Amino acid sequence: MNQHAAATIYLDNNATTPLDPRVLAAMNRAWQDYGANPASQHAPGRRARRAIEEAREALIAMLGGRTTGMAADRLIFTSGGTEANHLALNGLLSPQQPARGLAISALEHPSIQGTAEYLRQQGIPIERLPVRTNGMLDLATLPALFDRPLEQRPQLISLMLASNETGVLQPVAEVATLARTADVLVHTDAVQAIGKVPVSFGELGVAAMTLAAHKFHGPIGIGGLLVRHEVQLQPQMFGGFQQGSLRPGTESAALAIGFQCALELWQQERTERAQRMQQLRDQLQSTLQSELPTSVVIGQEVLRTPHTLCISFPPLERQALVMALDLAGIACSTGSACASGSSETSPTLVAMGLPAEVVGSAIRFSLGAFATAPEVSEAANRIIKTVKQLQRAN
Ligand SMILES: Cc1ncc(COP(=O)(O)O)c(C=O)c1O
């Protein structure tokens, strides 16, 4: 092994982000303070319960949900984004005769695509809403969907708030406004938007929203589904009364506190974090574009999350590129971590109608909140060198 190999630069924050040391410190204290089962009736159990409920309420408030009164919104803790997406689609689609279906955008994460496929096998009609080449949902197709007779309209639409691959922000609030008058529920997977751009559940007007703490420097192992107060949700797990029987199983006070702490830190530092990430992402993008003029940046015509850069280097093959970059000390990916490792082309980029050679060589760099200018400029040098080497060998 080369002992002088330079340290790896981590540009795969859309897969997961490193835990913020301040969150770790808060969790370390919580593991010690709340060792009892929060469902136990004794004093230590009640203390753990109180800590969880305080974290839940703080999270709902920070996410722009309602915390008080009869109309309080509910936050159901899950193991992460995948489980929350499963709970949303399965739990919001109440059995109806005849079954009204589910519409998802063609951009969705594999956890939504996979659940939709499962529901299709159970006889639920599924349709995919088209997207434009700029990476945004094609809103023009929606009026025809909502003008159909009620029994032919979907019961639920699932549209992500920000794409994990391109970072492109989706018109979720507009869809929710149109859907409300058409008796259609809207779920949004906000996993890649929270902790990157301001998000208000109340302003989005959706029925339910998926979250995951590990995408904004919180712990892996906790996420949630925020559900509007009056919306019915069917449980998908049974045999316990925790979380109103909607997601039974022992909850972790330490994970809930880590989740809360990570979101509080984002709230306190968000202007500075967003500015830094956007400035460094734009610097990386412009350096790569000027040094590698045949590169193609995907999604740059519209609003994107500040830290994501999806870029293609045709005609290089993206798997070979990611492996060569790994050897050069750059950790990045070909797209969703749940699909990477497979050689399947990105359904998101295909749905955008991009040329095959652009799709075939697209990779994703995603910055964290604590990225630095020297690190990003060193990353740009390594990427340029690696791409040029591969281009010469091609
Ligand atoms: C948009 C989106 N939704 C859902 C998930 C799944 O979240 P988790 O890894 O917490 O299960 C991810 C993770 O990559 C994601 O990017």
The ligand as an ORCA input file, in Angstrom:
! r2SCAN-3c Opt
* xyz 0 1
  C     -34.606     10.705     -1.921
  C     -34.324      9.567     -0.992
  N     -35.340      8.909     -0.437
  C     -35.142      7.887      0.412
  C     -33.877      7.462      0.733
  C     -33.703      6.298      1.644
  O     -33.331      6.710      2.927
  P     -32.606      5.705      3.941
  O     -31.252      5.449      3.377
  O     -32.580      6.469      5.219
  O     -33.429      4.479      4.023
  C     -32.774      8.122      0.180
  C     -31.400      7.667      0.486
  O     -30.546      7.607     -0.377
  C     -33.008      9.195     -0.714
  O     -31.999      9.847     -1.293
*
